[in-house]
C-alpha cells in the first residue's frame, strides 16, 4: 500500500515540475513587455480572412404528399 502512495506522490511532484517548466519556458519565449510585441507574436495565429464563410441553400420545401412519397421510397429501398 505504501508503494501506491509513493507513486501518487511521485506523480504529483512530476506533474508540478512539468507545469512549472512549461510556465517558465513559455514566459521567456515571448517578450510580453508591451502589447505591441504580444500582438506581433500572435499575428501568425490570427486568421487573415475578413469574414466568415456563408453557405446559402436555396431549395423549396417538400409538400406533405411529396414527403410521404419520399419516405415510402426510402422504406422500399431498405427492404431490398
TIGUVEX-318442 format. One record per atom (N, C-alpha, C): residue in one letter; z, y, x; residue number from 1; atom name. Coordinates in steps of 0.2 Angstrom, whole numbers. Each point is the difference from the previous one (the first is absolute). Layout:
<numis>
 type     w     v     u seq atom
    A     Z     Y     X NUM   CA
...
</numis>
This chain:
<numis>
 type     w     v     u seq atom
    X     0    -6     4   1    N
    X     0     6    -4   1   CA
    X     0     6     4   1    C
    X     3     0     6   2    N
    X     1     6     4   2   CA
    X    -7     1     3   2    C
    X    -4    -5     1   3    N
    X    -7     1     3   3   CA
    X    -4     4    -5   3    C
    X     0    -1    -6   4    N
    X    -4     4    -5   4   CA
    X     3     7     0   4    C
    X     6     1     0   5    N
    X     3     7     1   5   CA
    X    -3     4     6   5    C
    X     0    -4     5   6    N
    X    -3     3     7   6   CA
    X    -7     2    -1   6    C
    X    -4    -5    -3   7    N
    X    -7     2    -1   7   CA
    X    -1     6    -5   7    C
    X     4     0    -5   8    N
    X     0     6    -4   8   CA
    X     1     6     4   8    C
    X     5     0     4   9    N
    X     2     6     4   9   CA
    X    -5     2     5   9    C
    X    -3    -5     3  10    N
    X    -6     1     4  10   CA
    X    -6     3    -3  10    C
    X    -1    -3    -6  11    N
    X    -6     3    -4  11   CA
    X     1     7    -2  11    C
    X     7     2    -2  12    N
    X     1     7    -1  12   CA
    X    -1     5     6  12    C
    X     3    -3     6  13    N
    X    -1     4     6  13   CA
    X    -7     1     2  13    C
    X    -4    -5    -1  14    N
    X    -7     0     2  14   CA
    X    -4     5    -5  14    C
    X     2    -1    -6  15    N
    X    -3     5    -5  15   CA
    X     1     7     1  15    C
    X     7     1     2  16    N
    X     2     7     2  16   CA
    X    -4     3     6  16    C
    X     0    -4     5  17    N
    X    -4     2     6  17   CA
    X    -7     1    -1  17    C
    X    -3    -4    -4  18    N
    X    -7     1    -2  18   CA
    X    -1     6    -4  18    C
    X     4     2    -5  19    N
    X    -1     6    -3  19   CA
    X     2     6     4  19    C
    X     4     0     5  20    N
    X     2     5     4  20   CA
    X    -6     1     5  20    C
    X    -3    -5     2  21    N
    X    -6     1     5  21   CA
    X    -6     3    -4  21    C
    X    -1    -3    -6  22    N
    X    -5     3    -4  22   CA
    X     1     8    -1  22    C
    X     5     2    -2  23    N
    X     2     7    -1  23   CA
    X    -1     4     7  23    C
    X     2    -3     5  24    N
    X     0     4     7  24   CA
    X    -7     0     2  24    C
    X    -4    -5    -1  25    N
    X    -7     0     2  25   CA
    X    -4     5    -4  25    C
    X     1     0    -7  26    N
    X    -4     4    -4  26   CA
    X     2     7     1  26    C
    X     6     2     1  27    N
    X     2     7     0  27   CA
    X    -3     3     7  27    C
    X    -1    -4     5  28    N
    X    -3     3     6  28   CA
    X    -8    -1     0  28    C
    X    -3    -4    -4  29    N
    X    -7     0     0  29   CA
    X    -3     6    -2  29    C
    X     3     4    -5  30    N
    X    -3     5    -3  30   CA
    X     4     6     1  30    C
    X    -2     6     2  31    N
    X     4     6     1  31   CA
    X     0     3    -7  31    C
    X     6     0    -3  32    N
    X     0     3    -7  32   CA
    X     4     7     1  32    C
    X    -1     3     5  33    N
    X     4     7     1  33   CA
    X    -3     5    -5  33    C
    X    -6     0    -1  34    N
    X    -3     5    -5  34   CA
    X    -4    -4    -5  34    C
    X     0     3    -6  35    N
    X    -4    -4    -5  35   CA
    X    -8    -1     1  35    C
    X    -2     5     4  36    N
    X    -7     0     2  36   CA
    X    -2    -7     4  36    C
    X     5    -1     5  37    N
    X    -1    -6     4  37   CA
    X     0    -7    -5  37    C
    X     5     0    -4  38    N
    X     1    -5    -5  38   CA
    X    -6    -1    -4  38    C
    X    -3     5    -3  39    N
    X    -6     0    -4  39   CA
    X    -6    -3     4  39    C
    X     0     3     6  40    N
    X    -6    -2     5  40   CA
    X     1    -8     1  40    C
    X     6    -2     1  41    N
    X     1    -7     2  41   CA
    X    -2    -5    -6  41    C
    X     1     3    -6  42    N
    X    -1    -4    -6  42   CA
    X    -7     1    -3  42    C
    X    -4     4     3  43    N
    X    -7     2    -3  43   CA
    X    -5    -6     0  43    C
    X     0    -5     5  44    N
    X    -4    -6    -1  44   CA
    X     2    -4    -6  44    C
    X     6     0    -2  45    N
    X     2    -4    -5  45   CA
    X    -1     2    -7  45    C
    X    -2     7    -1  46    N
    X    -1     3    -6  46   CA
    X    -7    -1    -2  46    C
    X    -1    -2    -6  47    N
    X    -7    -1    -3  47   CA
    X    -4     6     0  47    C
    X    -6     0     2  48    N
    X    -5     6     1  48   CA
    X    -4     1    -7  48    C
    X     0    -4    -4  49    N
    X    -4     1    -6  49   CA
    X     4     5    -5  49    C
    X    -5     5    -2  50    N
    X     3     5    -4  50   CA
    X     3    -2    -7  50    C
    X    -2    -5    -3  51    N
    X     2    -2    -7  51   CA
    X     0    -7    -1  51    C
    X     3    -2    -5  52    N
    X     1    -7    -2  52   CA
    X    -7    -3    -3  52    C
    X    -2    -6     2  53    N
    X    -6    -2    -3  53   CA
    X     2    -2    -7  53    C
    X    -5     1    -5  54    N
    X     0    -1    -7  54   CA
    X    -5    -5    -2  54    C
    X     1    -5    -4  55    N
    X    -4    -4    -3  55   CA
    X    -1     1    -7  55    C
    X    -6     1    -2  56    N
    X    -1     2    -7  56   CA
    X    -4    -6    -3  56    C
    X     3    -3    -6  57    N
    X    -3    -6    -3  57   CA
    X    -3     3    -7  57    C
    X    -6     0    -1  58    N
    X    -3     2    -6  58   CA
    X    -2    -6    -4  58    C
    X     3    -2    -5  59    N
    X    -2    -6    -4  59   CA
    X     3     1    -7  59    C
    X    -4    -3    -5  60    N
    X     3     1    -7  60   CA
    X     4    -6    -1  60    C
    X     5     1    -5  61    N
    X     5    -5    -2  61   CA
    X    -4    -5    -5  61    C
    X     3    -6     1  62    N
    X    -3    -5    -4  62   CA
    X     3     1    -8  62    C
    X    -4    -2    -4  63    N
    X     2     0    -7  63   CA
    X     4    -6    -1  63    C
    X     4    -1    -6  64    N
    X     4    -6    -1  64   CA
    X    -5    -6     0  64    C
    X    -6     1    -3  65    N
    X    -4    -6    -1  65   CA
    X    -3    -2     7  65    C
    X    -2     5     4  66    N
    X    -2    -2     7  66   CA
    X     5    -3     4  66    C
    X     6     3    -1  67    N
    X     6    -3     4  67   CA
    X     1    -7    -2  67    C
    X     0    -2    -6  68    N
    X     1    -7    -3  68   CA
    X    -5    -4     3  68    C
    X    -7     2     0  69    N
    X    -5    -4     2  69   CA
    X     1    -1     8  69    C
    X     2     5     4  70    N
    X     1    -1     7  70   CA
    X     6    -5     1  70    C
    X     5     0    -4  71    N
    X     5    -5     1  71   CA
    X    -2    -7    -1  71    C
    X    -4    -1    -6  72    N
    X    -3    -6    -1  72   CA
    X    -4    -3     5  72    C
    X    -4     4     3  73    N
    X    -4    -2     6  73   CA
    X     4    -2     6  73    C
    X     5     3     1  74    N
    X     5    -2     6  74   CA
    X     3    -6    -2  74    C
    X     2    -1    -6  75    N
    X     4    -7    -2  75   CA
    X    -5    -5     1  75    C
    X    -6     1    -2  76    N
    X    -5    -6     0  76   CA
    X    -2    -1     8  76    C
    X     0     5     4  77    N
    X    -1    -1     7  77   CA
    X     5    -4     3  77    C
    X     7     1    -2  78    N
    X     5    -4     3  78   CA
    X     0    -7    -2  78    C
    X    -2    -1    -6  79    N
    X     0    -7    -3  79   CA
    X    -5    -5     4  79    C
    X    -5     3     3  80    N
    X    -5    -4     3  80   CA
    X     2    -2     7  80    C
</numis>
